[in-house]
């Protein structure tokens, strides 16, 4: 549960640099909902047989690394 909440606040911080400030409340809602949805199955994954939790974590980290390569920060919107 703490990991899901911590990651949601990290995503909120990062998403405010990616999305315009006018969409900050929508970003907060989307990130909060997404983090809570991914937190629900975390206990089941953590209690599964030994190779599966680490494989799942490796897959998620790999997807996050590939997705982060596609992020762009628009310097023109900053004030």
PASEKE-867302 format. One record per residue: residue number from 1; residue in three letters; y negated, x negated, z negated of N, C-alpha, C in turn. Coordinates in steps of 0.001 Angstrom, whole numbers. Example, Ala and Ser with C-alpha at 12.3 -4.5 7.8 and 13.67 -1.06 7.14 Angstrom:
// PASEKE-867302
+-----+---------+---------+---------+---------+---------+---------+---------+---------+---------+---------+
: num : residuo :      nv :      nu :      nw :     cav :     cau :     caw :      cv :      cu :      cw :
+-----+---------+---------+---------+---------+---------+---------+---------+---------+---------+---------+
:   1 :     ALA :    5690 :  -13190 :   -7800 :    4500 :  -12300 :   -7800 :    3300 :  -13200 :   -7800 :
:   2 :     SER :    2250 :  -12850 :   -7080 :    1060 :  -13670 :   -7140 :     -30 :  -12900 :   -7870 :
+-----+---------+---------+---------+---------+---------+---------+---------+---------+---------+---------+
***
This chain:
// PASEKE-867302
+-----+---------+---------+---------+---------+---------+---------+---------+---------+---------+---------+
: num : residuo :      nv :      nu :      nw :     cav :     cau :     caw :      cv :      cu :      cw :
+-----+---------+---------+---------+---------+---------+---------+---------+---------+---------+---------+
:   1 :     UNK :    1188 :    -833 :       0 :       0 :       0 :       0 :   -1249 :    -876 :       0 :
:   2 :     UNK :   -1238 :   -1941 :    -791 :   -2409 :   -2814 :    -848 :   -2633 :   -3518 :     481 :
:   3 :     UNK :   -1539 :   -3853 :    1181 :   -1677 :   -4522 :    2466 :   -2325 :   -3589 :    3485 :
:   4 :     UNK :   -1927 :   -2333 :    3487 :   -2508 :   -1365 :    4413 :   -3979 :   -1132 :    4141 :
:   5 :     UNK :   -4339 :   -1024 :    2872 :   -5743 :    -811 :    2520 :   -6564 :   -2056 :    2842 :
:   6 :     UNK :   -6022 :   -3222 :    2532 :   -6735 :   -4461 :    2833 :   -6936 :   -4658 :    4323 :
:   7 :     UNK :   -5917 :   -4348 :    5109 :   -6063 :   -4506 :    6555 :   -7026 :   -3476 :    7133 :
:   8 :     UNK :   -7082 :   -2281 :    6538 :   -8024 :   -1286 :    7054 :   -9460 :   -1745 :    6836 :
:   9 :     UNK :   -9762 :   -2329 :    5676 :  -11117 :   -2805 :    5439 :  -11439 :   -4015 :    6307 :
:  10 :     UNK :  -10446 :   -4851 :    6590 :  -10675 :   -5975 :    7502 :  -10982 :   -5476 :    8907 :
:  11 :     UNK :  -10244 :   -4474 :    9346 :  -10495 :   -3910 :   10667 :  -11846 :   -3204 :   10737 :
:  12 :     UNK :  -12252 :   -2582 :    9645 :  -13567 :   -1944 :    9621 :  -14649 :   -2997 :    9808 :
:  13 :     UNK :  -14522 :   -4121 :    9131 :  -15509 :   -5192 :    9240 :  -15562 :   -5739 :   10666 :
:  14 :     UNK :  -14406 :   -6006 :   11250 :  -14356 :   -6564 :   12600 :  -14820 :   -5535 :   13627 :
:  15 :     UNK :  -14447 :   -4285 :   13448 :  -14786 :   -3271 :   14448 :  -16275 :   -2990 :   14505 :
:  16 :     UNK :  -17010 :   -3269 :   13450 :  -18457 :   -3064 :   13508 :  -19143 :   -4084 :   14399 :
:  17 :     UNK :  -18489 :   -5200 :   14704 :  -19038 :   -6151 :   15660 :  -18632 :   -5797 :   17085 :
:  18 :     UNK :  -17539 :   -5073 :   17235 :  -17030 :   -4732 :   18559 :  -17688 :   -3460 :   19084 :
:  19 :     UNK :  -17749 :   -2433 :   18252 :  -18304 :   -1160 :   18666 :  -19783 :   -1080 :   18317 :
:  20 :     UNK :  -20568 :    -290 :   19049 :  -21977 :    -108 :   18691 :  -22121 :     552 :   17320 :
:  21 :     UNK :  -23262 :     326 :   16688 :  -23500 :     854 :   15353 :  -23465 :    2381 :   15344 :
:  22 :     UNK :  -23834 :    2997 :   16448 :  -23840 :    4462 :   16498 :  -22440 :    5050 :   16351 :
:  23 :     UNK :  -21427 :    4274 :   16657 :  -20050 :    4749 :   16548 :  -19363 :    4255 :   15275 :
:  24 :     UNK :  -20142 :    3737 :   14322 :  -19555 :    3144 :   13124 :  -18763 :    4158 :   12306 :
:  25 :     UNK :  -19247 :    5384 :   12180 :  -18512 :    6375 :   11389 :  -17215 :    6784 :   12075 :
:  26 :     UNK :  -17234 :    6876 :   13400 :  -15997 :    7177 :   14115 :  -15014 :    6018 :   14005 :
:  27 :     UNK :  -15532 :    4812 :   14035 :  -14691 :    3636 :   13879 :  -14040 :    3618 :   12504 :
:  28 :     UNK :  -14824 :    3918 :   11492 :  -14304 :    3961 :   10126 :  -13176 :    4983 :   10011 :
:  29 :     UNK :  -13373 :    6161 :   10552 :  -12340 :    7201 :   10496 :  -11084 :    6819 :   11254 :
:  30 :     UNK :  -11251 :    6249 :   12431 :  -10100 :    5856 :   13240 :   -9300 :    4747 :   12561 :
:  31 :     UNK :   -9989 :    3733 :   12068 :   -9313 :    2614 :   11430 :   -8640 :    3057 :   10131 :
:  32 :     UNK :   -9312 :    3904 :    9372 :   -8732 :    4397 :    8123 :   -7472 :    5212 :    8394 :
:  33 :     UNK :   -7518 :    6093 :    9377 :   -6346 :    6901 :    9721 :   -5198 :    6034 :   10229 :
:  34 :     UNK :   -5518 :    5083 :   11091 :   -4489 :    4203 :   11638 :   -3836 :    3371 :   10536 :
:  35 :     UNK :   -4636 :    2837 :    9636 :   -4086 :    2032 :    8543 :   -3195 :    2866 :    7636 :
:  36 :     UNK :   -3598 :    4092 :    7365 :   -2759 :    4953 :    6514 :   -1459 :    5339 :    7219 :
:  37 :     UNK :   -1500 :    5560 :    8515 :    -277 :    5895 :    9247 :     701 :    4718 :    9279 :
:  38 :     UNK :     191 :    3510 :    9381 :    1073 :    2346 :    9377 :    1531 :    1977 :    7977 :
:  39 :     UNK :     840 :    2434 :    6957 :    1240 :    2156 :    5585 :    2424 :    3023 :    5167 :
:  40 :     UNK :    2566 :    4197 :    5757 :    3630 :    5130 :    5377 :    5024 :    4507 :    5544 :
:  41 :     UNK :    5375 :    3940 :    6702 :    6733 :    3394 :    6833 :    6906 :    1983 :    6256 :
:  42 :     UNK :    5885 :    1413 :    5657 :    5987 :      29 :    5197 :    7036 :    -162 :    4105 :
:  43 :     UNK :    7198 :     812 :    3214 :    8209 :     680 :    2160 :    9623 :     707 :    2737 :
:  44 :     UNK :    9833 :    1532 :    3742 :   11154 :    1612 :    4372 :   11473 :     299 :    5098 :
:  45 :     UNK :   10499 :    -245 :    5781 :   10712 :   -1502 :    6506 :   10941 :   -2646 :    5531 :
:  46 :     UNK :   10201 :   -2677 :    4434 :   10341 :   -3758 :    3455 :   11696 :   -3736 :    2758 :
:  47 :     UNK :   12310 :   -2580 :    2622 :   13595 :   -2464 :    1934 :   14797 :   -2548 :    2869 :
:  48 :     UNK :   14582 :   -2761 :    4142 :   15714 :   -2853 :    5071 :   16380 :   -4223 :    4955 :
:  49 :     UNK :   17465 :   -4420 :    5687 :   18245 :   -5661 :    5621 :   17388 :   -6870 :    5994 :
:  50 :     UNK :   17717 :   -8063 :    5452 :   16849 :   -9245 :    5536 :   16272 :   -9653 :    6888 :
:  51 :     UNK :   16951 :   -9638 :    8004 :   16242 :  -10154 :    9194 :   15199 :   -9188 :    9755 :
:  52 :     UNK :   15320 :   -7903 :    9462 :   14462 :   -6913 :   10108 :   13009 :   -6900 :    9612 :
:  53 :     UNK :   12727 :   -7024 :    8318 :   11311 :   -7030 :    7922 :   10517 :   -8207 :    8508 :
:  54 :     UNK :   11121 :   -9388 :    8540 :   10418 :  -10543 :    9098 :   10276 :  -10425 :   10616 :
:  55 :     UNK :   11276 :   -9866 :   11266 :   11179 :   -9663 :   12713 :   10093 :   -8643 :   13037 :
:  56 :     UNK :    9994 :   -7609 :   12227 :    8956 :   -6602 :   12428 :    7567 :   -7206 :   12198 :
:  57 :     UNK :    7430 :   -8022 :   11158 :    6150 :   -8676 :   10885 :    5786 :   -9644 :   12008 :
:  58 :     UNK :    6756 :  -10369 :   12527 :    6514 :  -11284 :   13637 :    6079 :  -10527 :   14885 :
:  59 :     UNK :    6718 :   -9388 :   15147 :    6346 :   -8578 :   16309 :    4924 :   -8041 :   16168 :
:  60 :     UNK :    4572 :   -7552 :   14983 :    3218 :   -7040 :   14778 :    2169 :   -8136 :   14900 :
:  61 :     UNK :    2461 :   -9307 :   14352 :    1519 :  -10424 :   14454 :    1358 :  -10878 :   15901 :
:  62 :     UNK :    2444 :  -10867 :   16652 :    2375 :  -11250 :   18065 :    1541 :  -10264 :   18865 :
:  63 :     UNK :    1743 :   -8975 :   18611 :     947 :   -7949 :   19296 :    -523 :   -8078 :   18928 :
:  64 :     UNK :    -812 :   -8326 :   17661 :   -2203 :   -8486 :   17221 :   -2838 :   -9721 :   17859 :
:  65 :     UNK :   -2087 :  -10797 :   17984 :   -2627 :  -12011 :   18603 :   -2948 :  -11784 :   20077 :
:  66 :     UNK :   -2071 :  -11098 :   20777 :   -2310 :  -10822 :   22197 :   -3484 :   -9860 :   22359 :
:  67 :     UNK :   -3562 :   -8855 :   21507 :   -4670 :   -7903 :   21601 :   -6004 :   -8555 :   21263 :
:  68 :     UNK :   -6004 :   -9504 :   20337 :   -7266 :  -10151 :   19966 :   -7808 :  -11036 :   21082 :
:  69 :     UNK :   -6977 :  -11440 :   22006 :   -7455 :  -12225 :   23137 :   -8321 :  -11392 :   24083 :
:  70 :     UNK :   -8193 :  -10078 :   24012 :   -8935 :   -9189 :   24901 :  -10225 :   -8653 :   24294 :
:  71 :     UNK :  -10577 :   -9079 :   23086 :  -11797 :   -8598 :   22450 :  -13028 :   -9267 :   23048 :
:  72 :     UNK :  -14074 :   -8485 :   23201 :  -15335 :   -9019 :   23693 :  -16450 :   -8554 :   22770 :
:  73 :     UNK :  -17369 :   -9450 :   22458 :  -18525 :   -9107 :   21632 :  -19754 :   -9130 :   22531 :
:  74 :     UNK :  -20454 :   -8020 :   22556 :  -21640 :   -7897 :   23383 :  -22849 :   -8305 :   22557 :
:  75 :     UNK :  -23469 :   -9423 :   22888 :  -24608 :   -9928 :   22133 :  -25892 :   -9151 :   22383 :
:  76 :     UNK :  -25935 :   -8350 :   23440 :  -27157 :   -7607 :   23768 :  -27414 :   -6462 :   22815 :
:  77 :     UNK :  -26378 :   -5908 :   22186 :  -26545 :   -4764 :   21289 :  -26988 :   -5168 :   19895 :
:  78 :     UNK :  -26899 :   -6433 :   19562 :  -27299 :   -6867 :   18222 :  -28821 :   -6864 :   18113 :
:  79 :     UNK :  -29306 :   -6461 :   16967 :  -30764 :   -6404 :   16781 :  -31215 :   -7382 :   15746 :
+-----+---------+---------+---------+---------+---------+---------+---------+---------+---------+---------+
***
